[in-house]
């Protein structure tokens, strides 16, 4: 059995990474913005980490998070910063909504796990 502390740590770290992922495109990427090779590399590395850790996150979140497939869908719609840059508003707006929906669900999961932590030892 996995400890609640471990579950909470995995879910919290994945949520932090999800927020980092969003920072790459939260304000949109303007057509005139130049995307560097380094930025693309960092974005790809973060997407790779999210993908690799997706199963573990889903297992640790357990019954409190049911949108695991939606995470993969959002990641799949953002193969690169350049692809995001060339998205129409009709593509970009739903992406932002889905990202936020998942972020809220991740935080709700954290909120459901925290009360399960053992109480701190009494202070003398």
C-alpha atoms as an extended CHARMM CRD file, in Angstrom:
* protein
*
       124  EXT
         1         1  UNK       CA              0.0000000000        0.0000000000        0.0000000000  PROA      1               0.0000000000
         2         2  UNK       CA              1.2830000000        3.4130000000       -0.9100000000  PROA      2               0.0000000000
         3         3  UNK       CA              1.5260000000        5.9230000000        1.8770000000  PROA      3               0.0000000000
         4         4  UNK       CA             -0.6740000000        8.9780000000        1.7340000000  PROA      4               0.0000000000
         5         5  UNK       CA              2.4460000000       11.1490000000        2.0260000000  PROA      5               0.0000000000
         6         6  UNK       CA              3.8800000000        9.5540000000       -1.1150000000  PROA      6               0.0000000000
         7         7  UNK       CA              0.6070000000        9.8930000000       -2.9930000000  PROA      7               0.0000000000
         8         8  UNK       CA              0.3580000000       13.5470000000       -2.0460000000  PROA      8               0.0000000000
         9         9  UNK       CA              3.9830000000       14.2110000000       -3.0370000000  PROA      9               0.0000000000
        10        10  UNK       CA              3.5370000000       12.6240000000       -6.4810000000  PROA      10              0.0000000000
        11        11  UNK       CA              0.2550000000       14.4360000000       -7.1740000000  PROA      11              0.0000000000
        12        12  UNK       CA              1.6360000000       17.7750000000       -5.9450000000  PROA      12              0.0000000000
        13        13  UNK       CA              4.7860000000       17.4780000000       -8.0590000000  PROA      13              0.0000000000
        14        14  UNK       CA              2.8040000000       16.5740000000      -11.1750000000  PROA      14              0.0000000000
        15        15  UNK       CA              0.5060000000       19.5410000000      -10.5720000000  PROA      15              0.0000000000
        16        16  UNK       CA              3.5760000000       21.7880000000      -10.2720000000  PROA      16              0.0000000000
        17        17  UNK       CA              4.9110000000       20.4340000000      -13.5800000000  PROA      17              0.0000000000
        18        18  UNK       CA              1.4900000000       20.9840000000      -15.1810000000  PROA      18              0.0000000000
        19        19  UNK       CA              1.6800000000       24.6180000000      -14.1190000000  PROA      19              0.0000000000
        20        20  UNK       CA              5.2230000000       24.9250000000      -15.5540000000  PROA      20              0.0000000000
        21        21  UNK       CA              3.9480000000       23.4860000000      -18.8390000000  PROA      21              0.0000000000
        22        22  UNK       CA              1.2630000000       26.1720000000      -18.9910000000  PROA      22              0.0000000000
        23        23  UNK       CA              3.7700000000       28.9970000000      -18.4820000000  PROA      23              0.0000000000
        24        24  UNK       CA              5.1960000000       28.2790000000      -21.9330000000  PROA      24              0.0000000000
        25        25  UNK       CA              2.0160000000       29.3650000000      -23.6880000000  PROA      25              0.0000000000
        26        26  UNK       CA             -0.3190000000       30.9800000000      -21.1360000000  PROA      26              0.0000000000
        27        27  UNK       CA             -0.1360000000       34.4080000000      -22.7300000000  PROA      27              0.0000000000
        28        28  UNK       CA             -0.2870000000       33.0010000000      -26.2300000000  PROA      28              0.0000000000
        29        29  UNK       CA              2.5420000000       33.0160000000      -28.6990000000  PROA      29              0.0000000000
        30        30  UNK       CA              2.2870000000       35.8450000000      -31.1720000000  PROA      30              0.0000000000
        31        31  UNK       CA              3.0840000000       35.2250000000      -34.8330000000  PROA      31              0.0000000000
        32        32  UNK       CA              5.9830000000       37.6870000000      -34.6030000000  PROA      32              0.0000000000
        33        33  UNK       CA              7.4710000000       36.0020000000      -31.5180000000  PROA      33              0.0000000000
        34        34  UNK       CA             10.6730000000       34.1130000000      -32.2210000000  PROA      34              0.0000000000
        35        35  UNK       CA             10.8090000000       30.6930000000      -30.6080000000  PROA      35              0.0000000000
        36        36  UNK       CA             14.3500000000       29.5830000000      -29.9290000000  PROA      36              0.0000000000
        37        37  UNK       CA             15.6650000000       26.0610000000      -30.2440000000  PROA      37              0.0000000000
        38        38  UNK       CA             16.3790000000       26.1600000000      -26.5000000000  PROA      38              0.0000000000
        39        39  UNK       CA             12.7510000000       27.0510000000      -25.7100000000  PROA      39              0.0000000000
        40        40  UNK       CA             11.5060000000       24.1990000000      -27.9120000000  PROA      40              0.0000000000
        41        41  UNK       CA             13.9440000000       21.8270000000      -26.2160000000  PROA      41              0.0000000000
        42        42  UNK       CA             12.7980000000       22.8840000000      -22.7250000000  PROA      42              0.0000000000
        43        43  UNK       CA              9.1560000000       22.5440000000      -23.7540000000  PROA      43              0.0000000000
        44        44  UNK       CA              9.7660000000       19.0870000000      -25.2290000000  PROA      44              0.0000000000
        45        45  UNK       CA             11.6230000000       17.9540000000      -22.1050000000  PROA      45              0.0000000000
        46        46  UNK       CA              8.7650000000       19.0930000000      -19.8760000000  PROA      46              0.0000000000
        47        47  UNK       CA              6.1780000000       17.3800000000      -22.0870000000  PROA      47              0.0000000000
        48        48  UNK       CA              8.3020000000       14.2400000000      -21.9620000000  PROA      48              0.0000000000
        49        49  UNK       CA              8.4320000000       14.3610000000      -18.1430000000  PROA      49              0.0000000000
        50        50  UNK       CA              4.6500000000       14.8560000000      -17.9890000000  PROA      50              0.0000000000
        51        51  UNK       CA              4.1140000000       11.9490000000      -20.3560000000  PROA      51              0.0000000000
        52        52  UNK       CA              6.5010000000        9.6030000000      -18.5640000000  PROA      52              0.0000000000
        53        53  UNK       CA              5.0350000000       10.4180000000      -15.1480000000  PROA      53              0.0000000000
        54        54  UNK       CA              1.3990000000       10.3710000000      -16.2810000000  PROA      54              0.0000000000
        55        55  UNK       CA              0.7760000000        6.7520000000      -15.2820000000  PROA      55              0.0000000000
        56        56  UNK       CA              2.3070000000        7.2220000000      -11.8450000000  PROA      56              0.0000000000
        57        57  UNK       CA              0.2880000000       10.4040000000      -11.2970000000  PROA      57              0.0000000000
        58        58  UNK       CA             -2.9210000000        8.6210000000      -12.3230000000  PROA      58              0.0000000000
        59        59  UNK       CA             -2.1770000000        5.7150000000       -9.9920000000  PROA      59              0.0000000000
        60        60  UNK       CA             -1.3450000000        7.9630000000       -7.0350000000  PROA      60              0.0000000000
        61        61  UNK       CA             -4.3300000000       10.2790000000       -7.6100000000  PROA      61              0.0000000000
        62        62  UNK       CA             -6.5050000000        7.1840000000       -7.7500000000  PROA      62              0.0000000000
        63        63  UNK       CA            -10.2260000000        7.5870000000       -7.4100000000  PROA      63              0.0000000000
        64        64  UNK       CA             -9.9230000000       11.3400000000       -6.8340000000  PROA      64              0.0000000000
        65        65  UNK       CA             -8.8460000000       12.1220000000      -10.4110000000  PROA      65              0.0000000000
        66        66  UNK       CA            -10.7640000000       10.7510000000      -13.3800000000  PROA      66              0.0000000000
        67        67  UNK       CA             -9.4180000000       12.9340000000      -16.2210000000  PROA      67              0.0000000000
        68        68  UNK       CA             -6.1890000000       11.1050000000      -17.0280000000  PROA      68              0.0000000000
        69        69  UNK       CA             -7.0450000000       10.7160000000      -20.7060000000  PROA      69              0.0000000000
        70        70  UNK       CA             -7.7540000000       14.4410000000      -20.9600000000  PROA      70              0.0000000000
        71        71  UNK       CA             -4.1680000000       15.1660000000      -19.8390000000  PROA      71              0.0000000000
        72        72  UNK       CA             -2.8590000000       13.0710000000      -22.7300000000  PROA      72              0.0000000000
        73        73  UNK       CA             -5.2520000000       14.8310000000      -25.1000000000  PROA      73              0.0000000000
        74        74  UNK       CA             -3.9870000000       18.2860000000      -24.0760000000  PROA      74              0.0000000000
        75        75  UNK       CA             -0.3530000000       17.2060000000      -24.3610000000  PROA      75              0.0000000000
        76        76  UNK       CA             -1.1260000000       15.6640000000      -27.7490000000  PROA      76              0.0000000000
        77        77  UNK       CA             -2.5420000000       18.9510000000      -29.0320000000  PROA      77              0.0000000000
        78        78  UNK       CA              0.7020000000       20.7630000000      -28.1590000000  PROA      78              0.0000000000
        79        79  UNK       CA              3.5160000000       18.9050000000      -29.9490000000  PROA      79              0.0000000000
        80        80  UNK       CA              5.6990000000       22.0140000000      -30.0480000000  PROA      80              0.0000000000
        81        81  UNK       CA              5.7270000000       25.7120000000      -29.2610000000  PROA      81              0.0000000000
        82        82  UNK       CA              5.7060000000       26.3690000000      -32.9880000000  PROA      82              0.0000000000
        83        83  UNK       CA              2.5040000000       24.3240000000      -33.3330000000  PROA      83              0.0000000000
        84        84  UNK       CA              0.9350000000       26.3700000000      -30.5340000000  PROA      84              0.0000000000
        85        85  UNK       CA              2.1020000000       29.5720000000      -32.2260000000  PROA      85              0.0000000000
        86        86  UNK       CA              0.2030000000       28.6210000000      -35.3740000000  PROA      86              0.0000000000
        87        87  UNK       CA             -3.0310000000       27.5800000000      -33.6510000000  PROA      87              0.0000000000
        88        88  UNK       CA             -6.1590000000       29.4900000000      -34.4960000000  PROA      88              0.0000000000
        89        89  UNK       CA             -8.1640000000       31.0800000000      -31.6880000000  PROA      89              0.0000000000
        90        90  UNK       CA            -10.7240000000       28.3220000000      -32.2330000000  PROA      90              0.0000000000
        91        91  UNK       CA             -8.0200000000       25.7770000000      -31.3230000000  PROA      91              0.0000000000
        92        92  UNK       CA             -6.1760000000       27.7720000000      -28.6670000000  PROA      92              0.0000000000
        93        93  UNK       CA             -9.1640000000       28.8300000000      -26.5220000000  PROA      93              0.0000000000
        94        94  UNK       CA            -10.4250000000       25.2690000000      -25.8930000000  PROA      94              0.0000000000
        95        95  UNK       CA             -6.8480000000       24.2300000000      -25.1050000000  PROA      95              0.0000000000
        96        96  UNK       CA             -6.6720000000       26.8810000000      -22.3770000000  PROA      96              0.0000000000
        97        97  UNK       CA            -10.0640000000       25.8590000000      -20.9910000000  PROA      97              0.0000000000
        98        98  UNK       CA             -9.0410000000       22.1960000000      -20.8940000000  PROA      98              0.0000000000
        99        99  UNK       CA             -5.7180000000       23.0330000000      -19.2380000000  PROA      99              0.0000000000
       100       100  UNK       CA             -7.5190000000       25.0580000000      -16.5370000000  PROA      100             0.0000000000
       101       101  UNK       CA            -10.1520000000       22.3600000000      -16.0110000000  PROA      101             0.0000000000
       102       102  UNK       CA             -7.4030000000       19.7940000000      -15.4420000000  PROA      102             0.0000000000
       103       103  UNK       CA             -5.4660000000       22.1240000000      -13.1540000000  PROA      103             0.0000000000
       104       104  UNK       CA             -8.5580000000       22.6540000000      -11.0000000000  PROA      104             0.0000000000
       105       105  UNK       CA             -9.1540000000       18.8850000000      -10.8800000000  PROA      105             0.0000000000
       106       106  UNK       CA             -5.5350000000       18.2850000000       -9.8640000000  PROA      106             0.0000000000
       107       107  UNK       CA             -5.8470000000       20.7960000000       -7.0410000000  PROA      107             0.0000000000
       108       108  UNK       CA             -9.1350000000       19.2350000000       -5.9170000000  PROA      108             0.0000000000
       109       109  UNK       CA             -7.3090000000       15.9030000000       -5.7790000000  PROA      109             0.0000000000
       110       110  UNK       CA             -4.6510000000       17.4480000000       -3.5490000000  PROA      110             0.0000000000
       111       111  UNK       CA             -7.4390000000       18.8650000000       -1.3970000000  PROA      111             0.0000000000
       112       112  UNK       CA             -8.9840000000       15.4060000000       -1.0020000000  PROA      112             0.0000000000
       113       113  UNK       CA             -5.6620000000       13.7530000000       -0.1400000000  PROA      113             0.0000000000
       114       114  UNK       CA             -4.4800000000       16.2980000000        2.4530000000  PROA      114             0.0000000000
       115       115  UNK       CA             -7.1250000000       15.5110000000        5.0870000000  PROA      115             0.0000000000
       116       116  UNK       CA             -5.9500000000       11.8880000000        4.9970000000  PROA      116             0.0000000000
       117       117  UNK       CA             -2.4930000000       12.8160000000        6.2740000000  PROA      117             0.0000000000
       118       118  UNK       CA             -1.8390000000       11.5610000000        9.7790000000  PROA      118             0.0000000000
       119       119  UNK       CA             -2.0980000000       14.2630000000       12.4290000000  PROA      119             0.0000000000
       120       120  UNK       CA              1.1990000000       15.7790000000       13.5350000000  PROA      120             0.0000000000
       121       121  UNK       CA              2.5890000000       14.4140000000       16.7900000000  PROA      121             0.0000000000
       122       122  UNK       CA              1.4750000000       16.3920000000       19.8470000000  PROA      122             0.0000000000
       123       123  UNK       CA              3.9060000000       19.0710000000       20.9460000000  PROA      123             0.0000000000
       124       124  UNK       CA              5.1740000000       19.0560000000       24.4920000000  PROA      124             0.0000000000
